[in-house]
């Protein structure tokens, strides 16, 4: 299991840079890093088991049984009414029909079955989606049990909508109204983590999955046609939504498990900025560039982490020394405003991978006050990464 963020799979290529007095080159660097969990599990835990709990299953089965009983009762009542009718004399039948307006009993009106949420295969879902990167799956006697609690598909709302469009008939433009239903639905899910004794370590819903999403039926020329379609097809329409949302939501569960608890290899695309000029020496920047890119390439290997850290520390030392020459008002200075901004950006990225977030944020803030839009935009993007990495790093120190 990884204990810190480790960039890996390093490659880069030269992108065209901007040139004023200096040739400021943005060298694109691609690497992977292992993202730390946002809600780390206790450090002594190494194995996990996963299961899916169909919280809604008993309710669905009870509703199915109740519906079956309702249908059976309707049929039994209809049969009893018909048997009673057969016993009546012709006079009684005629009296009931003429005076009471009661004719021969008809068969039971059963109507369409209400939609029952699909009871999914818990085992298949667990094997397909419950994964905690960085931990070993062990079905028996695992250190932790990860449970995904499915609370069931539900249709939250259904409303009739209309849409106006125009259509030319014999050269005459005619307004056409189409009718359709907008259906909102959801399938909430809760995550639970327990230790071997059954003690709950963490339990919380995935908030985004408690939000409704919408789907529309087809469009019809009249309200009656829409109602007829719905009466005949609502169960198949809702079943399609039920099956699609479980796939969507379980993929989100997989991502959430990885983000909360896992150590996940993630791609990172950034830039290390290098400076060149025919008249002025930028050997220190060239050296810092080589050391930084070499460090990023070594950070993938645990046995070379010390070397990588040393290389990266040398790079930031060179950049920080160069910043002592910064002359923001002199466009002819070796370290003018743009070179200064570029150097702060290099330092912020490097300090982030050294887990020195205080220094990383200082360099980001210095870029902001320079008021150079290109670098402000890059700093804003980098700061988003720094904030998340800092949160994850601090959470894993506890």
C-alpha positions in Angstrom: 0.0 0.0 0.0 1.3 3.5 -0.9 1.9 5.9 2.0 2.4 9.1 -0.1 1.7 10.5 -3.6 4.1 9.0 -6.1 4.2 10.4 -9.7 5.0 7.8 -12.3 5.2 7.0 -16.0 7.0 10.2 -17.0 7.2 11.7 -20.4 7.3 15.1 -21.9 7.4 17.1 -25.1 8.3 20.6 -26.1 5.5 23.0 -26.7 6.0 26.3 -28.4 6.5 29.0 -25.9 6.2 32.7 -26.0 9.2 34.9 -26.6 9.8 38.6 -25.8 13.3 39.2 -24.4 13.6 35.6 -23.4 12.4 32.3 -24.9 10.0 31.0 -22.2 9.3 27.4 -23.0 6.5 25.4 -21.5 7.7 21.8 -21.4 4.7 19.6 -21.1 5.2 16.8 -18.6 2.9 13.8 -18.2 3.2 11.4 -15.3 1.1 9.3 -13.0 0.8 9.7 -9.3 -0.8 7.7 -6.6 -3.6 9.7 -5.1 -4.1 9.4 -1.3 -7.5 8.6 0.1 -9.7 11.4 1.3 -11.1 9.4 4.2 -8.2 7.0 5.0 -8.9 3.8 6.8 -6.8 2.8 9.9 -3.3 2.1 8.8 -3.1 -1.4 10.1 -5.9 -2.6 7.8 -4.8 -4.4 4.7 -7.6 -6.5 3.3 -11.3 -5.9 2.5 -14.4 -7.8 1.5 -17.3 -6.2 -0.4 -21.0 -6.9 -0.4 -24.1 -5.2 -1.8 -27.2 -5.0 0.5 -30.6 -4.7 -1.1 -32.2 -2.5 1.6 -35.4 -2.2 -0.5 -35.8 -5.9 -1.3 -38.2 -6.8 1.5 -40.5 -3.9 0.7 -40.6 -4.8 -3.0 -41.3 -8.5 -2.2 -44.0 -7.4 0.3 -45.6 -5.1 -2.3 -45.5 -7.9 -4.9 -47.2 -10.3 -2.4 -49.8 -7.6 -1.6 -50.5 -7.1 -5.3 -50.9 -10.8 -5.9 -53.3 -11.1 -3.0 -55.2 -8.1 -4.3 -55.6 -9.7 -7.7 -56.6 -13.0 -6.1 -59.2 -11.3 -4.0 -60.6 -9.4 -7.0 -60.9 -12.7 -8.9 -62.4 -14.5 -6.0 -65.0 -11.8 -5.5 -65.9 -11.8 -9.2 -66.3 -15.6 -9.1 -68.5 -15.4 -6.0 -70.6 -12.6 -7.6 -71.1 -14.7 -10.7 -72.0 -17.8 -8.7 -74.5 -15.8 -6.7 -76.0 -14.4 -9.9 -76.5 -17.9 -11.3 -78.5 -18.8 -8.3 -81.0 -16.0 -8.8 -84.4 -16.7 -10.6 -85.2 -15.1 -13.9 -87.5 -12.8 -12.0 -84.9 -11.6 -9.7 -82.5 -11.1 -12.5 -85.0 -9.1 -14.4 -85.9 -7.0 -11.3 -82.2 -6.3 -10.6 -81.7 -5.2 -14.2 -84.8 -3.1 -14.6 -85.2 -1.6 -11.2 -81.8 -1.7 -9.7 -79.9 -1.3 -13.0 -77.7 -4.2 -12.1 -76.8 -6.6 -14.9 -74.8 -9.8 -15.0 -71.6 -9.4 -13.0 -68.6 -8.8 -15.1 -65.1 -10.2 -14.6 -62.8 -8.5 -12.2 -61.2 -5.2 -13.1 -57.5 -5.8 -12.3 -55.8 -3.0 -14.2 -52.1 -2.6 -14.8 -49.7 -3.7 -12.1 -47.9 -0.8 -10.4 -44.1 -0.7 -11.2 -42.0 -2.8 -8.8 -38.3 -1.9 -8.6 -36.0 -4.5 -10.0 -34.3 -6.7 -7.4 -30.8 -6.7 -8.7 -28.2 -9.4 -8.3 -26.2 -8.3 -5.3 -23.4 -10.7 -5.9 -22.8 -9.6 -9.4 -22.8 -5.9 -8.5 -20.4 -6.5 -5.6 -17.9 -8.4 -7.7 -18.1 -5.9 -10.5 -18.0 -2.6 -8.7 -16.7 -2.9 -5.1 -13.0 -2.2 -5.4 -10.6 -0.4 -3.0 -7.3 0.2 -4.8 -4.3 -0.4 -2.6 -6.0 -3.0 -0.5 -6.2 -6.8 -1.1 -9.7 -8.3 -1.6 -10.3 -11.2 0.8 -13.8 -12.5 1.1 -13.2 -14.4 4.3 -12.0 -12.8 7.6 -11.0 -9.5 5.9 -9.9 -6.6 8.0 -12.8 -4.5 6.8 -16.1 -5.1 5.1 -17.3 -2.6 2.6 -21.0 -2.6 2.2 -22.9 -0.7 -0.5 -26.5 -0.2 0.6 -29.0 0.1 -2.3 -32.1 2.0 -1.1 -34.1 1.2 -4.3 -35.3 2.9 -7.4 -38.1 5.4 -7.1 -40.0 7.7 -9.4 -40.0 11.0 -7.7 -42.3 12.9 -9.9 -44.0 12.9 -13.3 -45.4 16.0 -15.0 -46.9 16.6 -18.4 -45.0 18.9 -20.7 -45.7 20.4 -24.0 -43.5 21.6 -26.8 -44.4 24.0 -29.6 -43.0 23.6 -33.1 -43.9 24.8 -36.5 -44.6 22.7 -39.6 -45.3 23.7 -43.1 -48.4 22.0 -44.7 -49.0 22.9 -48.3 -46.8 25.9 -47.9 -48.6 27.2 -44.9 -46.7 27.3 -41.6 -48.8 25.7 -38.8 -48.1 25.5 -35.1 -47.9 22.0 -33.7 -48.1 21.0 -30.0 -46.4 17.9 -28.8 -47.2 16.2 -25.4 -44.8 14.2 -23.3 -44.1 13.3 -19.7 -41.0 14.4 -17.8 -40.1 11.7 -15.2 -37.7 12.4 -12.4 -36.2 9.4 -10.6 -33.4 8.3 -8.3 -31.7 5.4 -6.6 -30.0 6.5 -3.4 -27.0 4.6 -2.1 -25.1 4.5 1.2 -21.6 3.3 1.9 -20.8 1.5 5.1 -17.4 0.3 6.4 -17.1 -2.2 9.3 -14.2 -3.9 11.0 -14.0 -7.6 11.8 -16.2 -7.3 14.9 -19.0 -5.5 13.0 -18.2 -2.1 14.4 -19.1 0.6 12.0 -16.0 2.7 11.1 -17.7 4.9 8.6 -21.2 5.2 7.2 -22.6 7.9 5.0 -24.8 8.4 1.9 -23.3 9.4 -1.4 -25.0 12.8 -1.6 -24.9 13.2 -5.3 -26.9 10.0 -5.7 -29.8 11.4 -3.7 -30.4 14.0 -6.4 -33.1 13.2 -8.9 -32.4 13.0 -12.6 -34.9 13.3 -15.4 -36.0 11.4 -18.5 -38.6 12.2 -21.1 -41.1 9.9 -22.8 -41.6 10.1 -26.5 -43.7 13.0 -27.9 -47.4 12.6 -28.9 -49.8 14.7 -30.9 -52.5 14.7 -28.2 -52.8 14.3 -24.4 -55.0 11.3 -24.9 -52.4 9.6 -27.0 -49.8 10.3 -24.3 -52.0 8.9 -21.6 -52.7 5.8 -23.7 -49.0 5.2 -24.2 -48.3 5.6 -20.5 -51.0 3.2 -19.4 -49.6 0.6 -21.7 -45.9 1.2 -21.4 -45.1 2.8 -18.0 -43.6 -0.4 -16.6 -41.3 -1.0 -19.5 -40.3 2.7 -19.5 -39.6 2.7 -15.8 -37.7 -0.6 -16.0 -35.4 0.9 -18.5 -34.7 3.8 -16.2 -34.2 1.4 -13.3 -31.6 -0.6 -15.2 -29.7 2.4 -16.5 -29.5 4.2 -13.2 -28.0 1.2 -11.4 -25.2 1.0 -13.9 -24.6 4.8 -13.6 -24.7 4.8 -9.9 -22.6 1.8 -9.3 -19.9 3.3 -11.5 -20.1 6.4 -9.3 -19.8 4.1 -6.2 -16.7 2.6 -7.7 -15.2 6.1 -8.1 -16.3 7.1 -4.6 -14.7 4.1 -3.0 -11.5 4.8 -4.8 -11.6 8.5 -3.8 -12.5 7.9 -0.1 -10.4 4.9 0.8 -8.2 3.9 -2.1 -4.6 4.6 -3.3 -5.2 5.2 -6.9 -2.8 5.8 -9.8 -3.9 9.0 -11.5 -2.5 10.9 -14.5 -1.0 14.3 -14.1 -0.3 16.7 -17.0 1.6 19.8 -16.1 4.4 22.0 -17.4 7.9 22.7 -16.2 8.9 26.1 -17.6 12.5 26.5 -19.0 14.2 29.8 -20.1 16.6 30.2 -22.9 18.3 33.3 -24.5 21.1 33.7 -27.0 22.6 36.7 -25.2 21.9 36.1 -21.5 22.8 32.9 -19.6 20.0 30.9 -18.1 22.1 27.9 -17.1 20.6 27.9 -13.6 17.1 27.6 -15.1 18.3 24.8 -17.5 19.8 22.9 -14.6 16.7 23.3 -12.5 14.6 22.1 -15.4 16.8 19.0 -15.8 16.7 18.3 -12.0 12.9 18.8 -11.7 12.0 16.6 -14.7 14.5 13.9 -13.6 12.9 14.0 -10.1 9.4 13.6 -11.5 10.6 10.5 -13.4 12.2 9.0 -10.3 9.3 9.6 -8.0 7.6 6.5 -9.5 10.1 4.2 -7.9 9.9 3.8 -4.1 13.6 2.8 -3.9 14.6 6.1 -5.5 12.3 8.5 -3.6 15.2 9.9 -1.6 17.1 10.7 -4.8 14.0 12.2 -6.4 13.4 14.4 -3.3 17.0 15.6 -3.4 16.8 16.5 -7.1 13.5 18.4 -6.6 15.0 20.3 -3.6 18.0 21.3 -5.7 15.6 22.5 -8.5 13.6 24.7 -6.1 16.9 26.1 -4.6 18.0 27.2 -8.0 14.6 28.7 -8.8 14.5 30.5 -5.5 18.0 31.9 -6.0 17.0 33.2 -9.4 13.9 34.9 -7.9 16.3 37.1 -5.8 17.2 38.8 -9.1 13.5 39.5 -9.9 13.0 43.0 -11.3 9.4 43.4 -12.1 9.6 46.9 -13.6 12.6 46.3 -15.9 11.6 44.4 -19.1 15.2 43.9 -20.0 16.1 42.2 -16.6 17.2 38.6 -16.7 14.4 37.8 -14.3 11.6 40.2 -15.4 7.9 40.0 -14.5 7.1 37.1 -16.8 10.2 35.0 -15.9 9.3 35.7 -12.2 5.8 34.4 -12.7 7.0 31.4 -14.6 9.5 30.6 -11.8 6.9 30.9 -9.1 4.7 28.5 -11.1 7.6 26.0 -11.2 8.2 26.3 -7.5 4.5 25.8 -6.6 4.3 22.6 -8.6 7.6 21.3 -7.1 6.7 22.1 -3.6 3.4 20.4 -4.0 5.1 17.1 -4.8 7.5 17.7 -1.9 4.4 17.8 0.3 5.4 21.4 1.3 2.0 23.0 0.8 2.8 26.1 2.7 5.5 27.0 0.3 3.5 26.0 -2.7 0.7 28.3 -1.7 3.1 31.2 -1.1 4.3 30.9 -4.7 0.7 30.8 -6.0 -0.1 33.9 -4.0 2.9 35.7 -5.5 1.7 35.0 -9.0 -1.7 36.5 -8.2 -0.2 39.9 -7.3 1.8 40.1 -10.5 -1.4 40.5 -12.5 -0.3 38.6 -15.6 -3.4 36.9 -16.9 -1.7 33.9 -18.5 0.1 33.0 -15.3 -2.9 33.9 -13.1 -4.9 31.4 -15.1 -2.3 28.7 -14.8 -1.9 29.4 -11.1 -5.6 29.1 -10.5 -5.6 25.7 -12.2 -2.6 24.5 -10.2 -4.1 25.9 -6.9 -7.1 23.6 -7.3 -4.8 20.6 -7.4 -2.8 21.9 -4.5 -5.9 22.3 -2.3 -7.1 18.8 -3.0 -3.6 17.3 -2.5 -3.1 19.2 0.7 -6.4 17.9 2.1 -5.6 14.4 1.2 -2.1 14.6 2.6 -3.2 16.1 5.9 -6.0 13.6 6.3 -3.5 10.8 5.9 -1.2 12.2 8.6 -3.9 11.8 11.3 
